[in-house]
């Protein structure tokens, strides 16, 4: 029975690679999209087709034998199912965020890349964990109430731009760049965490797994991170017990695959002059990373979303590296950051996250987990 994958971006591409590796007997006939505009015509050597024209070529018997794997963001899946039904394609299944993560975990493990957190043994020590979930007044309400872990707190981002409050913790309190949220997006939340939580917590604490307290007893370093209103690392209580005893420095989402590489992917979202500004900022502030950046952009994998959980000292080091580069990029941009509001700094943050942790992969223990998508 032929399989077709609905989707033309990273989620669908990852599903294709995983199926080919783990289920090579399955024939992937094509990718389906609603419109070819904005999509590649071929992915992994497989044609990308518009769903209506593809379905029009099928006999009723052929349509009944085709299975459709819907590999898109979950908020689009209901509409896609309706479209498939109108086209006579009734055998379909949703590849939700948890299923995608499980699939990619098997795929990356088979390649020996991007170690899953779940591959580590469950330990006995649970560190203190603080994850801040970025929320904004423009977020659409979730379809149902979710019970979040007690280590997740809501942080309102862009709070300087409105009086309405959707969280008790605001990114406009203390030292902040809340007014830059239109360009930085969720990164105004990360900046707030860095300046108002991490820098205070890290005073007097050395950057190591365990630091000695004044009494001489071992003190366990906390973990801190950033999530989104609709996306968060899918961690359970066993996962938290895997962190400290296995010396985990960073937990990142499974990277999203792109074709031919992540450099080409970002050209779809940002003009060349913005990348030139970023490269100049890197060359001025972090020249060794600037040299590595061109090689990193040739990779097929990108750490999306600016979602992270890390030891406090590691996250503080990353923020100390990241934000001066972004600030310099703003000043070099045309138009400058103060004259625009198009999330371009947030997009750059994803590439810089990929650059930083790819560069540090031999120095830090980096593991991965899926992102749960909240509907």
Secondary structure, 3 states (H helix, E strand, C coil): CCEEEECCCHHHHHHHHHHHHHCCCCCEEEEEECCCCCCCCEECCEEEEEHHHHHHCCCHHHHHHCEEEECCCHHHHHHHHHHHHHCCCCCEEECCHHHHHHHHHHHHHHHCCCCEHHHCCCCCCCCCEEEEEEECCCCCCCCCCCCCCCCEEEEECCHHHCCCCCCCEECCCCCCCHHHHHHHCCHHHHHHHHHHHHHHHCCCCCCCCEEECCCCCEEECCEEEEEECCEEECCCHHHHHHHHHHCCCEEEECCEECCCCHHHHHHCCCCHHHHHHHHHHHHHHCHHHHHHHHHHHCCCEECCCCCEEEEHHHHHHHHHHHHHHHHHHHHHCCCCHHHCCCCHHHHHHHHHHHHHHHHCCCCCCEEEECEEECC
